[in-house]
Amino acid sequence: MEKILIIGGNAAGLTAASRAKRIDPRLKITVVEKGPHISYSTCGIPYYLAKVVSAEDLVSYSPESFEKERGIKVHHNTRVDVIEPGRKRVSGVRTDTGEKLEFDYDRLLIATGVTPKLPDIPGLDLRNVITVLNLQDALAANEALRTAEKVSIVGAGYVGLELAECLQTLGKKVHLLERERQVLPSVDRDMAQIIEYELQRFGVRLSVGAKVLALVGHEGRVNGVKAAGGIGIEPADVVFLDTGVEPNVDLARNAGVQVGVTGAIAVTGSMETNVPAIYAAGNCAESYCPIRRRPVLSFLGTVAAKQGRIAGENLAARRATFHGAIGTTVLKVFDLAVARTGLNEKEAAAEGIPVLSARIEALDRAAYYPAAKKLWVKLVAERDSRRLLGAQAIGYGDAARRIDVAAAAITAGMRVDDIAQLDLAYSPPYGSLWDPLLVAAQTLIKRFD
């Protein structure tokens, strides 16, 4: 009986385990997870903090129920310290009891996720300074928020924006600080301004271009934030840090597994590393961008799950290939849907790709229909080939639908001329005669003339 060992018990690891077991039920599959929880939704944590959902709602399986339903043994609260490829063995320790453990394997998957990328400032060790990466962090944050009135969020990326909404609706006084000149750097400045207006419309205090110099405290607990250009100390009962993450690769690197130029584990399309019988998937592994045609970092749960599925098929001795991802995301910021895919203008410039772009404002369905809502759609296309490279859709209507069509078009290598003639569904309650995506494509075509 072949032994499959998986380090990491969330999206990539459990998807791989389930897929491999389904393909070959004879496999003996073991999952090792350092934390107490497995199979939970990290993306749902802000909504748990806002009391929209419970902690139990975020968890799909316990270690016991996963083993019962899938026939896969899970060792939680177990930290792996060493991988020995020559002996095909890993060793670790039970974090709750101190018991030392060893596991043999025929094939190994590393799905160790990420660690916080923290700013180099004083005060990070104060109580109530929180990064939210896992369910344990969320439970601790929930406790800290019970008596908090003023909350500062350092970083206005995906998590920071979602936290700002959720904590504001919870009745907290929220101050969002971002060191860049705009929120959400994955969209262009003209689109970010729409998000910034929405934040301020709902009472979130926003500071962009704000460099945080220090977190200050009293008796070991944070009570303020010091930012460059600010006057004095901004009071804060809790500080959330959304300052980025980095792949958790030390375990792999120490075992001789190659780390790529991105800082994540280098993998082939089949999720294999340079070490025989060792695979990697999820946030700790490189993704492939078919637009850039090179490895990139991707910290999306959707990508982790897809990589895990491919890894699982190969762990079960099938041959499958991961075709890459182009960064398709959507998030909610109060009444706004914020969606994007592919490259924005800044990212295209960094790749040395000359582009043209167009942004339009339109309604998401027939103007006379009562539920019609405003959308802004922006398309970015390569100047020479007219090939669509990126899209952004922000508004009060159905942005996700437009961005999903754009993602399919980018993946298919379509030109804006082709997109302008797509046969999209229309009925007054659901769309407009000229869909905003088509209008954006038609507007962009004029830029090429």
Backbone hydrogen bonds, N-H to C=O, Kabsch-Sander energy under -0.5 kcal/mol:
donor,donor_aa,acceptor,acceptor_aa,energy
4,I,2,E,-0.5
4,I,28,K,-2.8
5,L,107,R,-2.3
6,I,30,T,-2.7
7,I,109,L,-2.8
8,G,6,I,-0.8
8,G,32,V,-2.8
14,L,10,N,-2.9
15,T,10,N,-0.6
15,T,11,A,-1.7
16,A,12,A,-2.3
17,A,13,G,-2.3
18,S,14,L,-2.6
19,R,15,T,-2.4
20,A,16,A,-2.6
21,K,17,A,-2.1
22,R,18,S,-2.1
23,I,19,R,-2.1
24,D,20,A,-2.5
27,L,24,D,-1.9
28,K,2,E,-2.8
29,I,27,L,-0.8
30,T,4,I,-2.6
31,V,73,K,-3.0
32,V,6,I,-3.0
33,E,75,H,-2.8
39,S,9,G,-2.1
41,S,58,L,-1.7
42,T,40,Y,-0.9
44,G,41,S,-0.6
45,I,42,T,-1.6
47,Y,44,G,-0.6
48,Y,44,G,-1.3
48,Y,45,I,-0.6
49,L,45,I,-2.4
50,A,46,P,-1.4
51,K,48,Y,-1.6
52,V,47,Y,-2.6
53,V,47,Y,-1.4
58,L,54,S,-0.8
58,L,55,A,-0.8
59,V,55,A,-0.5
59,V,56,E,-1.0
60,S,39,S,-3.3
60,S,58,L,-0.6
61,Y,39,S,-0.8
66,F,62,S,-2.6
67,E,63,P,-1.8
68,K,64,E,-2.2
69,E,65,S,-2.5
70,R,66,F,-2.5
71,G,67,E,-1.7
72,I,66,F,-0.6
73,K,29,I,-1.4
75,H,31,V,-3.2
76,H,74,V,-0.7
77,N,35,G,-2.7
78,T,33,E,-2.6
79,R,93,V,-2.5
81,D,91,S,-2.5
82,V,91,S,-2.0
84,E,89,R,-3.3
87,R,84,E,-0.7
88,K,84,E,-1.1
89,R,84,E,-1.7
90,V,103,F,-2.6
91,S,82,V,-2.2
92,G,101,L,-2.6
93,V,79,R,-2.2
94,R,99,E,-3.2
95,T,77,N,-2.5
95,T,93,V,-0.6
96,D,77,N,-0.7
98,G,94,R,-2.9
101,L,92,G,-2.4
103,F,90,V,-2.6
105,Y,88,K,-2.0
106,D,3,K,-3.1
107,R,3,K,-1.8
108,L,277,A,-3.0
109,L,5,L,-2.5
110,I,279,Y,-2.7
111,A,7,I,-2.6
111,A,109,L,-0.6
115,T,246,E,-2.6
117,K,244,G,-2.8
118,L,116,P,-0.8
121,I,119,P,-1.7
124,L,121,I,-0.7
126,L,123,G,-1.5
127,R,220,G,-3.0
129,V,126,L,-1.1
130,I,128,N,-0.6
130,I,239,V,-3.0
133,L,131,T,-0.7
138,A,134,N,-1.8
139,L,135,L,-2.3
140,A,136,Q,-2.2
141,A,137,D,-2.6
142,N,138,A,-2.5
143,E,139,L,-1.5
144,A,140,A,-2.1
145,L,141,A,-2.0
146,R,142,N,-0.6
146,R,143,E,-0.9
147,T,144,A,-0.5
151,V,149,E,-0.5
151,V,173,K,-2.8
152,S,238,V,-2.3
153,I,175,H,-2.9
154,V,152,S,-0.5
154,V,240,F,-3.1
155,G,153,I,-0.8
155,G,177,L,-3.7
161,L,157,G,-2.4
162,E,158,Y,-2.2
163,L,159,V,-2.9
164,A,160,G,-2.2
165,E,161,L,-2.0
166,C,162,E,-2.6
167,L,163,L,-2.9
168,Q,164,A,-1.8
169,T,165,E,-2.5
170,L,166,C,-0.8
171,G,168,Q,-1.5
172,K,167,L,-2.3
173,K,149,E,-3.0
174,V,172,K,-0.8
175,H,151,V,-2.4
176,L,205,R,-3.2
177,L,153,I,-3.1
177,L,175,H,-0.6
178,E,207,S,-2.9
184,L,156,A,-2.6
187,V,184,L,-2.1
191,M,188,D,-1.0
192,A,188,D,-2.4
193,Q,189,R,-1.8
194,I,191,M,-0.9
195,I,191,M,-1.0
196,E,192,A,-2.4
197,Y,193,Q,-2.0
198,E,194,I,-1.8
199,L,195,I,-2.4
200,Q,196,E,-2.1
201,R,197,Y,-2.4
202,F,198,E,-1.4
203,G,200,Q,-1.4
204,V,199,L,-2.5
205,R,174,V,-2.4
206,L,204,V,-0.5
207,S,176,L,-2.8
209,G,178,E,-0.9
209,G,180,E,-3.2
210,A,178,E,-2.6
211,K,209,G,-0.7
212,V,210,A,-0.7
213,L,226,K,-2.8
214,A,226,K,-1.8
215,L,122,P,-2.4
216,V,224,G,-2.2
218,H,221,R,-2.6
221,R,218,H,-1.5
222,V,127,R,-2.4
223,N,216,V,-2.8
224,G,216,V,-1.4
225,V,234,E,-2.3
226,K,214,A,-2.9
227,A,225,V,-0.6
228,A,211,K,-3.1
230,G,227,A,-1.8
232,G,230,G,-0.7
234,E,225,V,-2.8
236,A,223,N,-1.3
237,D,150,K,-2.8
238,V,150,K,-1.3
239,V,128,N,-2.5
240,F,152,S,-2.6
241,L,130,I,-2.7
242,D,154,V,-3.3
242,D,240,F,-0.6
246,E,115,T,-2.5
248,N,113,G,-2.8
249,V,247,P,-1.3
253,R,249,V,-3.1
254,N,250,D,-2.5
255,A,251,L,-0.7
255,A,252,A,-1.0
256,G,253,R,-1.9
257,V,252,A,-2.3
260,G,264,A,-2.9
263,G,260,G,-1.6
265,I,284,C,-2.8
266,A,258,Q,-2.0
268,T,272,E,-2.0
271,M,268,T,-2.0
273,T,278,I,-2.5
278,I,275,V,-1.9
279,Y,108,L,-3.3
280,A,271,M,-2.2
281,A,110,I,-1.9
285,A,282,G,-1.9
286,E,265,I,-2.7
287,S,296,V,-2.9
289,C,294,R,-2.3
293,R,289,C,-2.4
294,R,289,C,-1.1
296,V,287,S,-2.6
304,A,300,L,-2.3
305,A,301,G,-2.4
306,K,302,T,-1.9
307,Q,303,V,-2.9
308,G,304,A,-2.5
309,R,305,A,-2.2
310,I,306,K,-2.2
311,A,307,Q,-2.9
312,G,308,G,-2.6
313,E,309,R,-2.0
314,N,310,I,-2.0
315,L,311,A,-2.6
316,A,312,G,-1.4
317,A,314,N,-1.6
318,R,313,E,-2.7
320,A,318,R,-0.6
322,F,269,G,-3.1
323,H,321,T,-0.5
325,A,288,Y,-2.2
329,T,327,G,-0.6
329,T,340,R,-2.6
331,L,338,V,-2.3
333,V,336,L,-2.5
336,L,333,V,-2.3
337,A,395,G,-3.1
338,V,331,L,-2.9
338,V,336,L,-0.5
339,A,337,A,-0.5
339,A,393,A,-2.7
340,R,329,T,-2.2
341,T,391,A,-2.3
342,G,326,I,-1.7
343,L,389,L,-2.1
348,A,344,N,-2.3
349,A,345,E,-2.2
350,A,346,K,-1.9
351,E,347,E,-1.2
352,G,349,A,-1.3
353,I,348,A,-2.6
356,L,381,A,-2.3
358,A,379,L,-1.7
360,I,377,V,-2.7
362,A,375,L,-2.7
364,D,373,K,-2.6
366,A,428,P,-0.9
366,A,431,G,-1.4
369,Y,366,A,-1.7
372,A,369,Y,-2.1
375,L,362,A,-3.3
376,W,394,I,-3.1
377,V,360,I,-2.1
378,K,392,Q,-3.1
379,L,358,A,-2.3
380,V,390,G,-2.7
381,A,356,L,-2.8
382,E,387,R,-2.7
383,R,354,P,-2.7
386,R,382,E,-2.0
388,L,414,M,-2.5
389,L,380,V,-3.0
390,G,380,V,-2.0
391,A,341,T,-2.3
392,Q,378,K,-2.5
393,A,339,A,-2.6
394,I,376,W,-2.6
395,G,337,A,-1.9
396,Y,374,K,-2.5
397,G,374,K,-0.9
399,A,397,G,-1.6
402,R,398,D,-0.8
403,I,399,A,-2.2
404,D,400,A,-2.3
405,V,401,R,-1.7
406,A,402,R,-2.2
407,A,403,I,-2.4
408,A,404,D,-2.0
409,A,405,V,-2.2
410,I,406,A,-2.7
411,T,407,A,-2.4
412,A,408,A,-1.8
413,G,410,I,-1.4
414,M,409,A,-2.6
416,V,386,R,-2.5
418,D,415,R,-0.7
419,I,415,R,-2.1
420,A,416,V,-2.2
421,Q,418,D,-1.2
422,L,419,I,-1.8
424,L,422,L,-1.4
430,Y,427,S,-2.5
431,G,427,S,-2.8
435,D,433,L,-0.7
438,L,435,D,-0.7
439,V,435,D,-2.4
440,A,436,P,-2.3
441,A,437,L,-2.0
442,Q,438,L,-2.6
443,T,439,V,-2.3
444,L,440,A,-2.3
445,I,441,A,-2.2
446,K,442,Q,-1.2
447,R,443,T,-0.7
447,R,444,L,-1.0
448,F,444,L,-0.7
448,F,445,I,-1.3
449,D,445,I,-0.6
449,D,446,K,-0.7
